[in-house]
């Protein structure tokens, strides 16, 4: 292990916010660059304004017929997409590993998760959107029914860390609801975006109903200002979310935002320490640590802090960084060199503000966009790093005086996405979970991402929900139809 120190002359003025969609900071360039080899495999030109306008027109034209297509036919297409993903899992997974460097096993799991989401809505969309008879207080109010109708063309802006899953969890419900979709994906996963456009075409989706666009940032505003576009769903950074939410608000368009996270991993005194430490290592380092709901802040009560730290450090040291196609590799490279450089700089700044950074495990390879697994301790109340999102293999450990202090630390964050509580008393774990202010809390598990569980957060982690019935109803018109048959007052 190596403890890092930084000289006092380091410049601390760099704006350190959660870094998702890192490549968007520079001029837009859509290209596949292998994060392990650094090789540029394929490049794509930006869309023209004319191509964007044509895509909007085609999506609107497709909507006019797609909105009236039966649930049975929409279900058939969603199930077909799921079947194709499962049949061609190996080729879809390989592309994920090539473009953003995730472990091949994790890529295969993402393909299956995406298939499960399509299948969930194939089976449940009609039931989730079924008309609801309202129990009115006065018979004079009539027979009131709430129906859900699609809005029209929607824009999805998605990040690189889960190139398929992020698309599936928005287009599966919204296409099932009768909306049509435009996609602006992250610039470093263009082939994944193209693969999903082809997937939906092969599944039988009508032309224009889902279109990938290699759009520029300026063209996003063009899209949102078009009267045929009725909403935008974004997963990305706080900065990107603020810009897009403002543009959508100015255009009076509905938006949902899934932004950053710094999930608390709360360890109580009665937790099974061996199992908890193993879940901690996994929860922080899966997908290379590039997960909005990974366990970024380990908050351990004083009584078991030293035991947990020892076990956790040992587990992190056993990770093996290397070729993500190699089954022996357990720690993936980051998605780009820019991502790796940024997180290294954030570590340096955290240390400059008083934290202790301990590098753990064997040296990561010189080849590839790797960051040495690092544990940050002594992150004081006045250290700004306490409130940052580290999007990579960096863990922050906090010693809590007791359970109440652990809850206090967990809630001392601008984010509110996920979190977890580890304890032998699951009933009490639920009580503690209710005190943690986030959109999702898991007891004895770092996170659970499934087709039939809702996803979303509060505060700087955004607003709105994806998946389940909550997700499919984000972009529908909740229309009241009321049959009133009473005599007029005059």
Secondary structure by P-SEA (a helix, b strand, c coil): cbbbbbccccccccccccccccccccccccccccccccccccccccccaaaaaaaaaaaaaaaaccccccaaaaaaaaaaaaaaaaaaaaaaaaaaaaaccccaaaaaaaaaaaaaaaaaaaccccccccbbbbbcccccccbbbbbbbbbcbbbbbbbcccccaaaaacaaaaaaaccccccccccccaaaaaaaaaaaaaaccccccbbbbcccaaaaaaaaacccccbbbbbccaaaaaaaaaaaaaaccccccccccccccccccccaaaaaaaaaaaaaccccccccccccccccccccaaaaaaaaaaaaaaccccccccccccccccccaaaaaaaaaaaaaaaaabbbbbbbccccccccccccbbbbcccccccccccccccccbbbbbbbccaaaaaaaaaccccccccccccccaaaaaaaaaaccccccccccccccccccccccccccccccccccccccccccbbbbbbccccccc
